[in-house]
Amino acid sequence: MNKERPKLPDLINAQTTKVEAFQNSIIRPVIKMQHHLIIAFFKQYLQKRKIDISSLSEEKKKLKIKSIFEKDINFKNLILGIIIGHFSVEEYLSYTQNLTEFNKRVIQIIIQRLQDSLSEI
């Protein structure tokens, strides 16, 4: 399967900071490209850990997703690897200049994406 980063126009303008520009031009397209893998990976995680979220209310499902990322550092790092693995060397070098901030942004975006994709989980 040939994967290509989607183009996400109109996310960068004159007021966009360097961090936001990297997030919107590199991180968001990679996350969008990897959406189905992230969903499958999360579903496998729930199955492996015997976590049944199907009986939870929508709000509790969202809280559970957030809780998993807060508590399971190994899972969070694997998700980061799914994203970082698609960076070019230049992108990776830019990423390492502000590692903590970019990791936080990646995880926030993925949590939101999973919460918005409950019907797929």
C-alpha positions as CSV (number, residue, x, y, z in Angstrom):
1,M,0.0,0.0,0.0
2,N,1.4,3.3,-1.0
3,K,0.9,6.0,1.6
4,E,1.2,9.6,0.8
5,R,0.9,12.5,3.2
6,P,-2.4,14.4,2.6
7,K,-2.2,18.1,1.9
8,L,-3.8,20.3,4.6
9,P,-4.1,23.7,3.1
10,D,-5.1,26.9,4.9
11,L,-3.5,25.9,8.2
12,I,-0.5,28.2,7.9
13,N,-0.7,31.9,7.6
14,A,1.4,35.0,8.4
15,Q,0.7,34.8,12.2
16,T,1.6,31.1,12.4
17,T,4.6,30.4,14.8
18,K,7.4,28.0,13.8
19,V,6.0,25.4,16.2
20,E,2.5,25.7,14.8
21,A,3.9,25.7,11.2
22,F,5.8,22.4,11.9
23,Q,2.7,20.9,13.6
24,N,0.4,21.9,10.8
25,S,2.7,21.1,7.8
26,I,4.4,18.0,9.1
27,I,2.7,16.4,12.2
28,R,-1.0,16.8,11.3
29,P,-0.6,15.3,7.7
30,V,1.4,12.3,9.1
31,I,-1.3,11.7,11.8
32,K,-4.0,11.9,9.2
33,M,-2.1,9.5,6.9
34,Q,-1.7,7.1,9.8
35,H,-5.3,7.4,11.1
36,H,-6.4,3.8,10.2
37,L,-3.2,2.3,11.7
38,I,-3.7,4.4,14.9
39,I,-7.3,3.2,15.2
40,A,-6.2,-0.5,14.7
41,F,-3.3,-0.1,17.1
42,F,-5.6,1.4,19.8
43,K,-8.3,-1.3,19.3
44,Q,-5.5,-4.0,19.6
45,Y,-4.3,-2.3,22.8
46,L,-7.8,-2.4,24.3
47,Q,-8.2,-6.0,23.3
48,K,-4.8,-7.0,24.7
49,R,-5.5,-5.2,28.0
50,K,-9.0,-6.6,28.2
51,I,-10.5,-3.1,28.3
52,D,-14.1,-3.1,27.3
53,I,-15.2,0.5,26.5
54,S,-18.4,-0.5,24.6
55,S,-20.6,-0.3,27.6
56,L,-19.3,3.1,28.7
57,S,-21.1,6.4,27.9
58,E,-19.5,8.6,25.2
59,E,-18.0,10.9,27.9
60,K,-16.5,8.0,29.9
61,K,-15.0,6.6,26.7
62,K,-13.3,9.9,26.0
63,L,-12.0,10.1,29.6
64,K,-10.8,6.5,29.3
65,I,-8.8,7.3,26.1
66,K,-7.2,10.3,27.8
67,S,-6.4,8.2,30.9
68,I,-4.7,5.5,28.8
69,F,-2.3,8.1,27.3
70,E,-1.7,9.6,30.8
71,K,-1.0,6.3,32.5
72,D,0.7,4.0,29.9
73,I,4.0,5.7,28.9
74,N,5.0,2.7,26.8
75,F,1.8,2.9,24.7
76,K,2.3,6.6,24.3
77,N,5.8,6.1,23.2
78,L,4.8,3.5,20.6
79,I,2.2,5.9,19.2
80,L,4.9,8.7,19.0
81,G,7.0,6.2,17.1
82,I,4.3,5.6,14.6
83,I,4.3,9.3,13.8
84,I,8.0,10.1,14.1
85,G,8.9,7.1,11.9
86,H,7.4,9.0,8.9
87,F,9.6,12.1,9.3
88,S,12.4,12.8,6.9
89,V,15.9,13.4,8.4
90,E,15.4,17.2,8.1
91,E,12.0,17.0,9.7
92,Y,13.4,14.8,12.5
93,L,16.1,17.3,13.2
94,S,13.6,20.1,13.4
95,Y,11.4,17.9,15.7
96,T,14.4,17.4,18.1
97,Q,14.8,21.2,18.5
98,N,11.5,21.3,20.5
99,L,10.9,17.6,21.4
100,T,8.8,18.0,24.5
101,E,6.5,20.5,22.9
102,F,6.0,18.5,19.7
103,N,5.5,15.2,21.7
104,K,2.8,17.0,23.7
105,R,1.1,18.3,20.6
106,V,1.2,14.9,18.8
107,I,-0.4,13.2,21.8
108,Q,-3.1,15.9,22.2
109,I,-3.9,15.6,18.5
110,I,-4.1,11.8,18.6
111,I,-6.2,11.8,21.8
112,Q,-8.7,14.2,20.1
113,R,-8.7,12.1,16.9
114,L,-9.5,8.9,18.8
115,Q,-12.2,10.7,20.8
116,D,-13.7,12.0,17.6
117,S,-13.5,8.5,16.0
118,L,-15.4,6.5,18.7
119,S,-17.6,4.9,16.1
120,E,-14.5,3.3,14.5
121,I,-13.2,1.9,17.8
